[in-house]
Amino acid sequence: WLLMALADYWLEHGILNYGDICFHILPMTNPDGVAISQTGELTESQQEIYQSDRQHYSASSDQAEYAARWKANGKGVDLNRNFPAGWEEIDGRSRPSSHLYEGVAPFSAAETAALRDYTLRYDFDVTVSYHATGSLLYAEYGGRQDVNALSRSLGEAVSEVTGYPLTGNGESCAGYKDWAIDAL
C-alpha cells in the first residue's frame, strides 16, 4: 500500500519531472506469501509445511495465527534469505518453513531470480526495499565501507523523515539489500 500511495503522490505532485531520474516501483515481490498472511488460508503443501514446523520448530498450534505470520513464499522459502550475500553463513531452518528457510541455493526461488534479473537489466544508482513489518531501517552490509557510507547517508535521511530508527545490519544476511550492496 505504501508504494502505491507513493506513486499516486508523485503523479499528483509532478515528481515525474525530475530530469533524468527514473523510479522503478515493484509493489510486491512475494504475492503468494502476502496472500497467505492476509487470508490465513494454506494449500495442502503449505499445511504440510505447517505440520513440519509444529513438529520441528514448535510453531503455534493455532493454524490461523501461524498463517497470519507467514513470511516465506508459497513454497516455504524466506525470500529475504535467498540471495548470495552471506547465504552460506545462514544458520536457518533445514526445510521449507513459514520463515527462516533460505532455500536449496541462492536465487533458487523464482521470485529472487526474477528480482535479480530485473535489477541486472538496469544501471540503478540506489535500491530501497520496503517490508511489511519492522518499522526500522537497515542500510549496511559487509565490508564495502564506501558503499556502506552512502547507504547509511540515505538511511539517515529516510530516518529523519519517517522517524524509523537506523540500525546496523545486525545478523541479517542473504537479503536483496545485502546482495545489492555486495555485488552491485
Accessible surface in RSA format (square Angstrom, percent):
REM  Atomic radii and reference values for relative SASA: ProtOr
REM  Chains: A
REM  Algorithm: Lee & Richards
REM  Probe-radius: 1.40
REM  Slices: 20
REM RES _ NUM      All-atoms   Total-Side   Main-Chain    Non-polar    All polar
REM                ABS   REL    ABS   REL    ABS   REL    ABS   REL    ABS   REL
RES TRP A   1   249.76 100.2 212.10 102.7  37.66  88.4 192.03 102.4  57.73  93.7
RES LEU A   2   105.38  58.7  96.37  68.9   9.01  22.7 101.42  71.2   3.96  10.6
RES LEU A   3    32.99  18.4  32.21  23.0   0.78   2.0  32.21  22.6   0.78   2.1
RES MET A   4    97.79  50.6  97.58  64.6   0.21   0.5  93.75  79.7   4.04   5.4
RES ALA A   5    59.29  54.5  49.35  76.2   9.94  22.6  54.47  76.7   4.82  12.8
RES LEU A   6    49.53  27.6  45.69  32.7   3.84   9.6  48.75  34.2   0.78   2.1
RES ALA A   7    20.99  19.3  19.93  30.7   1.06   2.4  20.74  29.2   0.25   0.7
RES ASP A   8    80.41  56.3  79.21  78.8   1.20   2.8  15.21  35.8  65.20  65.0
RES TYR A   9   122.27  57.1 119.36  67.9   2.91   7.6  81.94  61.6  40.33  49.7
RES TRP A  10    32.88  13.2  32.88  15.9   0.00   0.0  25.50  13.6   7.38  12.0
RES LEU A  11   114.33  63.7  91.36  65.4  22.97  57.7  91.95  64.6  22.38  60.2
RES GLU A  12   137.84  79.1  99.18  75.0  38.66  92.1  44.17  85.4  93.67  76.5
RES HIS A  13   110.86  60.6  77.86  54.1  33.00  84.4  58.56  60.4  52.30  60.9
RES GLY A  14    34.49  42.5   0.00   N/A  34.49  42.5  25.11  68.9   9.38  21.0
RES ILE A  15    30.72  17.5  28.68  21.4   2.04   4.9  30.40  21.9   0.31   0.9
RES LEU A  16   107.19  59.7  81.55  58.3  25.65  64.5  84.87  59.6  22.32  60.1
RES ASN A  17   132.19  91.2 102.36  98.9  29.84  71.8  33.95  81.7  98.24  95.0
RES TYR A  18   119.50  55.8 104.00  59.2  15.49  40.3  71.80  54.0  47.69  58.8
RES GLY A  19    73.25  90.3   0.00   N/A  73.25  90.3  43.86 120.4  29.39  65.8
RES ASP A  20   146.59 102.7 109.79 109.3  36.80  87.0  51.67 121.6  94.91  94.7
RES ILE A  21    94.78  53.9  75.32  56.1  19.46  46.9  79.41  57.2  15.37  41.7
RES CYS A  22    94.87  71.8  68.03  75.9  26.83  63.1  34.28  86.8  60.59  65.3
RES PHE A  23    87.74  43.9  59.50  36.9  28.24  73.5  62.39  37.8  25.36  72.6
RES HIS A  24    62.82  34.3  28.56  19.9  34.26  87.6  22.25  22.9  40.57  47.2
RES ILE A  25    55.20  31.4  29.33  21.8  25.87  62.4  32.03  23.1  23.17  62.9
RES LEU A  26    68.32  38.0  54.92  39.3  13.39  33.7  55.43  38.9  12.89  34.7
RES PRO A  27    78.21  57.0  56.22  51.2  21.99  79.9  56.22  46.4  21.99 136.7
RES MET A  28    99.59  51.6  73.46  48.6  26.13  62.2  73.74  62.7  25.85  34.2
RES THR A  29    58.49  41.6  48.97  49.6   9.52  22.7  26.10  35.1  32.39  49.0
RES ASN A  30    23.91  16.5  23.15  22.4   0.76   1.8  13.29  32.0  10.62  10.3
RES PRO A  31    77.21  56.3  72.37  66.0   4.84  17.6  72.74  60.1   4.47  27.8
RES ASP A  32    55.39  38.8  49.57  49.3   5.82  13.8  36.71  86.4  18.68  18.6
RES GLY A  33     1.92   2.4   0.00   N/A   1.92   2.4   1.67   4.6   0.25   0.6
RES VAL A  34    42.33  27.9  40.60  36.8   1.73   4.2  42.03  36.5   0.30   0.8
RES ALA A  35    46.80  43.0  44.11  68.1   2.68   6.1  46.64  65.7   0.15   0.4
RES ILE A  36     7.66   4.4   6.98   5.2   0.68   1.6   7.62   5.5   0.04   0.1
RES SER A  37    35.38  29.9  22.41  29.9  12.97  29.9   8.04  17.1  27.34  38.3
RES GLN A  38   131.78  73.7  93.99  68.7  37.79  90.0  37.07  78.9  94.70  71.8
RES THR A  39    84.23  59.9  52.63  53.4  31.60  75.3  56.12  75.4  28.11  42.5
RES GLY A  40    24.04  29.6   0.00   N/A  24.04  29.6  11.18  30.7  12.85  28.8
RES GLU A  41   130.52  74.9 119.31  90.3  11.21  26.7  44.32  85.7  86.21  70.4
RES LEU A  42    16.25   9.1   0.00   0.0  16.25  40.9   1.03   0.7  15.22  41.0
RES THR A  43    78.53  55.9  68.92  69.9   9.61  22.9  76.85 103.2   1.68   2.5
RES GLU A  44   136.79  78.5 127.28  96.3   9.51  22.6  48.08  93.0  88.71  72.4
RES SER A  45    65.37  55.2  60.38  80.6   5.00  11.5  43.03  91.6  22.35  31.3
RES GLN A  46    13.55   7.6  13.55   9.9   0.00   0.0   0.00   0.0  13.55  10.3
RES GLN A  47    75.75  42.4  75.55  55.2   0.20   0.5  12.78  27.2  62.96  47.8
RES GLU A  48   109.45  62.8 101.65  76.9   7.79  18.6  42.67  82.5  66.77  54.5
RES ILE A  49    18.26  10.4  16.35  12.2   1.92   4.6  18.14  13.1   0.12   0.3
RES TYR A  50     6.09   2.8   6.09   3.5   0.00   0.0   4.22   3.2   1.87   2.3
RES GLN A  51    95.26  53.3  91.53  66.9   3.72   8.9  43.93  93.5  51.33  38.9
RES SER A  52    23.91  20.2  19.94  26.6   3.96   9.1  22.11  47.1   1.79   2.5
RES ASP A  53     0.67   0.5   0.67   0.7   0.00   0.0   0.17   0.4   0.50   0.5
RES ARG A  54   100.19  42.1  83.66  42.6  16.53  39.4  10.09  13.8  90.11  54.6
RES GLN A  55   144.22  80.6 107.82  78.8  36.40  86.7  39.50  84.1 104.73  79.4
RES HIS A  56    84.02  45.9  53.02  36.9  31.00  79.3  43.74  45.1  40.28  46.9
RES TYR A  57    59.49  27.8  36.72  20.9  22.77  59.3  42.45  31.9  17.04  21.0
RES SER A  58   106.63  90.1  75.37 100.6  31.26  72.0  42.56  90.6  64.06  89.7
RES ALA A  59    26.21  24.1   5.84   9.0  20.37  46.3  15.70  22.1  10.51  27.8
RES SER A  60    36.53  30.9  18.55  24.8  17.98  41.4  25.68  54.7  10.85  15.2
RES SER A  61    86.21  72.9  63.46  84.7  22.75  52.4  28.04  59.7  58.17  81.5
RES ASP A  62    71.77  50.3  66.11  65.8   5.66  13.4  24.99  58.8  46.78  46.7
RES GLN A  63    62.80  35.1  58.07  42.4   4.73  11.3  20.84  44.4  41.97  31.8
RES ALA A  64    66.13  60.8  58.34  90.0   7.79  17.7  60.30  84.9   5.83  15.4
RES GLU A  65    74.71  42.9  68.20  51.6   6.51  15.5  22.93  44.3  51.78  42.3
RES TYR A  66    13.07   6.1   8.31   4.7   4.77  12.4  12.10   9.1   0.97   1.2
RES ALA A  67     0.00   0.0   0.00   0.0   0.00   0.0   0.00   0.0   0.00   0.0
RES ALA A  68    58.89  54.1  41.14  63.5  17.75  40.4  41.16  58.0  17.73  47.0
RES ARG A  69   176.56  74.1 156.26  79.7  20.30  48.3  61.31  83.8 115.26  69.9
RES TRP A  70    11.17   4.5   0.00   0.0  11.17  26.2   0.00   0.0  11.17  18.1
RES LYS A  71   100.04  48.8  87.27  53.5  12.77  30.4  79.54  71.6  20.50  21.8
RES ALA A  72     0.04   0.0   0.04   0.1   0.00   0.0   0.04   0.1   0.00   0.0
RES ASN A  73     4.59   3.2   4.59   4.4   0.00   0.0   0.00   0.0   4.59   4.4
RES GLY A  74     8.05   9.9   0.00   N/A   8.05   9.9   4.71  12.9   3.33   7.5
RES LYS A  75   163.68  79.9 152.51  93.6  11.16  26.6 100.91  90.8  62.76  66.9
RES GLY A  76     0.00   0.0   0.00   N/A   0.00   0.0   0.00   0.0   0.00   0.0
RES VAL A  77    16.31  10.7  16.31  14.8   0.00   0.0  16.31  14.2   0.00   0.0
RES ASP A  78     1.27   0.9   1.27   1.3   0.00   0.0   0.00   0.0   1.27   1.3
RES LEU A  79    19.66  10.9  18.56  13.3   1.10   2.8  18.77  13.2   0.89   2.4
RES ASN A  80    48.23  33.3  42.56  41.1   5.67  13.6   9.62  23.2  38.61  37.3
RES ARG A  81    59.38  24.9  59.38  30.3   0.00   0.0   5.12   7.0  54.26  32.9
RES ASN A  82     0.00   0.0   0.00   0.0   0.00   0.0   0.00   0.0   0.00   0.0
RES PHE A  83     4.03   2.0   4.03   2.5   0.00   0.0   4.03   2.4   0.00   0.0
RES PRO A  84    50.07  36.5  33.54  30.6  16.54  60.1  34.93  28.8  15.14  94.1
RES ALA A  85     1.58   1.5   0.00   0.0   1.58   3.6   1.58   2.2   0.00   0.0
RES GLY A  86     7.48   9.2   0.00   N/A   7.48   9.2   1.09   3.0   6.39  14.3
RES TRP A  87    47.78  19.2  45.58  22.1   2.20   5.2  45.58  24.3   2.20   3.6
RES GLU A  88   130.97  75.2  99.24  75.1  31.73  75.5  59.97 116.0  71.00  58.0
RES GLU A  89   130.39  74.9  99.80  75.5  30.59  72.8  43.12  83.4  87.27  71.3
RES ILE A  90    23.32  13.3   2.27   1.7  21.06  50.8   6.48   4.7  16.84  45.7
RES ASP A  91   145.53 101.9 112.26 111.7  33.27  78.7  37.68  88.7 107.84 107.6
RES GLY A  92    32.46  40.0   0.00   N/A  32.46  40.0   6.74  18.5  25.72  57.6
RES ARG A  93    37.51  15.8  34.74  17.7   2.77   6.6   2.68   3.7  34.84  21.1
RES SER A  94    90.33  76.3  55.71  74.4  34.62  79.7  54.78 116.6  35.56  49.8
RES ARG A  95    79.85  33.5  78.73  40.1   1.11   2.6  18.39  25.1  61.46  37.2
RES PRO A  96    53.52  39.0  52.34  47.7   1.18   4.3  52.34  43.2   1.18   7.3
RES SER A  97     0.00   0.0   0.00   0.0   0.00   0.0   0.00   0.0   0.00   0.0
RES SER A  98     5.07   4.3   5.07   6.8   0.00   0.0   0.07   0.2   5.00   7.0
RES HIS A  99    60.44  33.0  60.44  42.0   0.00   0.0  41.03  42.3  19.40  22.6
RES LEU A 100    54.33  30.3  54.33  38.9   0.00   0.0  54.33  38.2   0.00   0.0
RES TYR A 101    22.70  10.6  22.70  12.9   0.00   0.0   9.24   6.9  13.47  16.6
RES GLU A 102    26.39  15.2  26.39  20.0   0.00   0.0   0.05   0.1  26.34  21.5
RES GLY A 103     5.42   6.7   0.00   N/A   5.42   6.7   0.76   2.1   4.66  10.4
RES VAL A 104   121.40  79.9  94.34  85.4  27.06  65.2 100.90  87.7  20.51  55.6
RES ALA A 105    40.42  37.2  40.42  62.4   0.00   0.0  40.42  56.9   0.00   0.0
RES PRO A 106    42.14  30.7  29.55  26.9  12.59  45.8  29.55  24.4  12.59  78.2
RES PHE A 107    36.34  18.2  24.73  15.3  11.61  30.2  24.84  15.1  11.50  32.9
RES SER A 108    52.28  44.2  12.11  16.2  40.17  92.5  21.28  45.3  31.00  43.4
RES ALA A 109     6.37   5.9   0.00   0.0   6.37  14.5   6.37   9.0   0.00   0.0
RES ALA A 110    82.37  75.7  64.73  99.9  17.64  40.1  73.39 103.4   8.98  23.8
RES GLU A 111    38.28  22.0  29.83  22.6   8.45  20.1  21.91  42.4  16.37  13.4
RES THR A 112     2.63   1.9   1.94   2.0   0.69   1.6   2.63   3.5   0.00   0.0
RES ALA A 113    22.01  20.2  22.01  34.0   0.00   0.0  22.01  31.0   0.00   0.0
RES ALA A 114    60.92  56.0  50.21  77.5  10.71  24.4  56.50  79.6   4.43  11.7
RES LEU A 115    25.43  14.2  22.17  15.9   3.27   8.2  24.87  17.5   0.57   1.5
RES ARG A 116    64.38  27.0  64.38  32.8   0.00   0.0  12.78  17.5  51.61  31.3
RES ASP A 117    67.51  47.3  60.49  60.2   7.02  16.6  20.40  48.0  47.11  47.0
RES TYR A 118    51.97  24.3  51.97  29.6   0.00   0.0  36.58  27.5  15.39  19.0
RES THR A 119     3.56   2.5   1.89   1.9   1.67   4.0   0.97   1.3   2.59   3.9
RES LEU A 120   100.72  56.1  72.42  51.8  28.30  71.2  74.64  52.4  26.08  70.2
RES ARG A 121   152.41  64.0 118.67  60.5  33.74  80.3  55.64  76.0  96.77  58.6
RES TYR A 122    90.44  42.2  74.77  42.5  15.67  40.8  51.78  38.9  38.66  47.7
RES ASP A 123   142.54  99.8 113.15 112.6  29.39  69.5  42.62 100.3  99.92  99.6
RES PHE A 124    62.64  31.3  34.28  21.2  28.36  73.8  37.84  22.9  24.80  71.0
RES ASP A 125   143.67 100.6 105.09 104.6  38.58  91.2  32.73  77.0 110.94 110.6
RES VAL A 126    87.10  57.3  64.47  58.4  22.64  54.5  71.25  61.9  15.85  43.0
RES THR A 127    48.70  34.6  22.79  23.1  25.90  61.7  19.50  26.2  29.19  44.1
RES VAL A 128    84.72  55.7  52.50  47.5  32.21  77.6  56.54  49.1  28.18  76.4
RES SER A 129    49.86  42.1  20.14  26.9  29.72  68.5  21.67  46.2  28.19  39.5
RES TYR A 130   108.83  50.8  77.79  44.3  31.04  80.8  52.92  39.8  55.91  68.9
RES HIS A 131   113.87  62.2  81.19  56.4  32.67  83.6  56.50  58.2  57.37  66.8
RES ALA A 132   109.66 100.8  60.23  92.9  49.44 112.5  72.68 102.4  36.98  98.0
RES THR A 133   119.25  84.8 100.45 101.8  18.80  44.8  75.86 101.9  43.38  65.6
RES GLY A 134    49.86  61.5   0.00   N/A  49.86  61.5  29.32  80.5  20.54  46.0
RES SER A 135    71.05  60.0  55.92  74.6  15.13  34.8  27.06  57.6  43.99  61.6
RES LEU A 136    69.97  39.0  51.70  37.0  18.27  45.9  51.70  36.3  18.27  49.2
RES LEU A 137    32.05  17.9  30.25  21.6   1.80   4.5  32.05  22.5   0.00   0.0
RES TYR A 138   104.60  48.8  83.17  47.3  21.43  55.8  46.28  34.8  58.32  71.9
RES ALA A 139     4.83   4.4   3.58   5.5   1.26   2.9   4.83   6.8   0.00   0.0
RES GLU A 140    40.39  23.2  40.39  30.6   0.00   0.0   8.02  15.5  32.37  26.4
RES TYR A 141    29.50  13.8  27.15  15.4   2.35   6.1  15.13  11.4  14.36  17.7
RES GLY A 142    48.94  60.4   0.00   N/A  48.94  60.4  27.53  75.6  21.41  47.9
RES GLY A 143    64.47  79.5   0.00   N/A  64.47  79.5  33.95  93.2  30.52  68.4
RES ARG A 144    98.95  41.5  94.15  48.0   4.80  11.4  45.90  62.7  53.05  32.2
RES GLN A 145   116.36  65.1 110.93  81.1   5.43  12.9  63.87 135.9  52.50  39.8
RES ASP A 146    93.14  65.2  78.45  78.1  14.70  34.8  50.56 119.0  42.58  42.5
RES VAL A 147    36.41  24.0  36.28  32.8   0.13   0.3  36.29  31.5   0.11   0.3
RES ASN A 148     4.76   3.3   4.76   4.6   0.00   0.0   1.12   2.7   3.63   3.5
RES ALA A 149    47.59  43.8  41.40  63.9   6.19  14.1  42.27  59.5   5.32  14.1
RES LEU A 150   135.09  75.2 129.02  92.3   6.07  15.2 129.41  90.9   5.68  15.3
RES SER A 151    24.83  21.0  17.36  23.2   7.47  17.2  11.88  25.3  12.95  18.1
RES ARG A 152    80.38  33.7  80.38  41.0   0.00   0.0  28.30  38.7  52.08  31.6
RES SER A 153    64.55  54.5  59.01  78.8   5.53  12.7  22.23  47.3  42.32  59.3
RES LEU A 154    70.19  39.1  64.93  46.5   5.26  13.2  69.42  48.8   0.77   2.1
RES GLY A 155     7.50   9.2   0.00   N/A   7.50   9.2   7.18  19.7   0.32   0.7
RES GLU A 156    93.47  53.7  88.04  66.6   5.42  12.9  32.15  62.2  61.32  50.1
RES ALA A 157    55.45  51.0  46.02  71.0   9.42  21.4  53.20  74.9   2.25   6.0
RES VAL A 158    41.57  27.4  38.68  35.0   2.89   7.0  41.57  36.1   0.00   0.0
RES SER A 159    24.59  20.8  21.80  29.1   2.79   6.4   3.89   8.3  20.70  29.0
RES GLU A 160   156.32  89.7 122.96  93.0  33.36  79.4  47.98  92.8 108.34  88.5
RES VAL A 161   131.68  86.6  99.71  90.3  31.97  77.0 105.55  91.7  26.13  70.9
RES THR A 162    65.90  46.9  34.60  35.1  31.30  74.6  42.22  56.7  23.68  35.8
RES GLY A 163    62.87  77.5   0.00   N/A  62.87  77.5  35.39  97.1  27.48  61.6
RES TYR A 164    94.00  43.9  93.81  53.4   0.19   0.5  52.33  39.3  41.67  51.4
RES PRO A 165    79.90  58.2  72.05  65.7   7.85  28.5  79.90  66.0   0.00   0.0
RES LEU A 166    53.33  29.7  24.09  17.2  29.24  73.5  24.09  16.9  29.24  78.7
RES THR A 167    53.76  38.2  43.97  44.6   9.79  23.3  22.00  29.6  31.76  48.0
RES GLY A 168    41.07  50.7   0.00   N/A  41.07  50.7  28.38  77.9  12.69  28.4
RES ASN A 169    24.32  16.8  19.63  19.0   4.69  11.3  12.64  30.4  11.68  11.3
RES GLY A 170    66.63  82.2   0.00   N/A  66.63  82.2  39.16 107.5  27.47  61.5
RES GLU A 171   178.24 102.3 145.65 110.2  32.59  77.6  66.90 129.4 111.34  90.9
RES SER A 172    43.31  36.6  26.52  35.4  16.78  38.7  25.08  53.4  18.23  25.5
RES CYS A 173    22.37  16.9  16.92  18.9   5.45  12.8   5.41  13.7  16.96  18.3
RES ALA A 174     0.00   0.0   0.00   0.0   0.00   0.0   0.00   0.0   0.00   0.0
RES GLY A 175     1.92   2.4   0.00   N/A   1.92   2.4   1.92   5.3   0.00   0.0
RES TYR A 176    23.44  10.9  23.44  13.3   0.00   0.0  16.86  12.7   6.58   8.1
RES LYS A 177    41.83  20.4  39.61  24.3   2.22   5.3  40.28  36.3   1.54   1.6
RES ASP A 178     1.23   0.9   1.23   1.2   0.00   0.0   0.02   0.0   1.21   1.2
RES TRP A 179    12.43   5.0  12.43   6.0   0.00   0.0   4.83   2.6   7.60  12.3
RES ALA A 180    12.96  11.9   8.46  13.1   4.50  10.2   8.87  12.5   4.10  10.8
RES ILE A 181    14.24   8.1  11.89   8.9   2.35   5.7  13.86  10.0   0.37   1.0
RES ASP A 182    69.50  48.7  54.47  54.2  15.04  35.6   0.94   2.2  68.57  68.4
RES ALA A 183    59.60  54.8  23.51  36.3  36.09  82.1  31.44  44.3  28.16  74.6
RES LEU A 184   106.43  59.3  48.37  34.6  58.06 146.0  63.09  44.3  43.34 116.6
END  Absolute sums over single chains surface
CHAIN  1 A    11528.6       8846.7       2681.8       6437.8       5090.7
END  Absolute sums over all chains
TOTAL         11528.6       8846.7       2681.8       6437.8       5090.7
